[in-house]
């Protein structure tokens, strides 16, 4: 104890005297976020929360920064597709992060056929520096009122190439809206969910193989199959509550089989 003496510790000092700011992401996340109103088409607005994080020391007073839409990567129109962003935002006192609400709208009917983007970029503003790489300060929000390829789709090779019609049929017949991502960074126990996900995929497979049996066994779903009157042997699959939205079930006489066709003219096989 007699030999101990107090040392002066060198603490962190931000270059230029200001700390930096960046868009923080959870483990396993990417800088792109995709959203669709298609699951709830009557919903007219929703909130995407964007995490802004501090690179440096916390202070006992609030500090301001700027979060804006980069026009070079943004196709969404303010007040039409999203609520205009504020001139500046605040990092609260004694905080290392803050979540900023980005309000997106589902009032433009064109969103049923196209996707729009908001490319967000955070910068120092009055109280922070902007020294970090742009990749750490940028995040892309893509949204529409149509189905978008979910992040978990590529993890399940059984599903094959993505198409919106295949996705819609998956939602109708699988028994779930989402599968898990086989990503240990997000969930180290992901493997425990694999049997459940395989069950849902098998439900889709059986439906595609024999939609007539599926309709008969699921009368509460409210779907029907009607043969077309053009002598092709083709059928239309549709919800009785929305008969104008039809799925094409094409007859192939060479194999004596009916196969669903997607929006690109491809056969839907799982």
Steps between C-alpha positions, in 0.01 A plus 500: 500500500785737580640448150171599329455846357225674310543509122336744260299304245479618142133508399339505159520831318308542174693646206420867469340497843165357378362147521353324197155366422391195294202280423527206737388154390419189701720194458431328170306794354586669172483865400181437298151466647206378291137555596167431334146607583375191311444305822266775624381684186248713693778652712579852379821570694765332710821584685851376426729559797857588405768460766760778510806423712782701654866436426670668791418605854161572650441846634272646765333726245295432185665534159351542153569320172351481151314208343394563141398322181774488238338606169742281303356182651146612589201450272232553768337844499469694829139547619387245238692191607645607834479773759768764436798463730580767757780752450690340790464234769625468857727251671372517860730577788689200645397286201696302244214437260157626400226357277360736239148437358471508121128511411415333167166530317282257306283756322656492152321233291814467286661313791299195395730470199827660602745531788635833624817564698616739769878507529570641844832662586599627844752782542649700783289811498588757764646271765663201326766433239435313175824304478365145482469316164175556310415127528473545877284809469251379238192279504254421223127459564306338212122468517190441290149360517600180325674192624876530523758223523541434874845480654449134596411377149860430377569281802245241384615352169189282485298809412701566184511833318286775646188633331212698644238246395700221667525716812123560498430128466747435783305739723170334408604140554799476736337591831752774575611838374870465575773240518815549704835607363761228541731758653681426829590869533132578548399186690755241618214252553360538149538127428222423749252671265602303188243215542217751539608690188529178299143419603378831356693445176348151469153655534576719199634203304185297561282795404685552171478129421125479562321832554160330456550291813628805687186698410278211610685461830510872578150636435554766769773659287241601242682401180362347183615347171313571178574347163552749219260495204772517232541122457860512629430298812640790707351607833479819704571487872360791700351618826121514489521835681730641226400315180672751271845404627568166335795261501563313176505120524617382159430153362791313335351212296839335440525413869127527580571747776386845617779740606478853636662772286662809651508862381806427285337207319705243693368180655471505879661184633620420851 
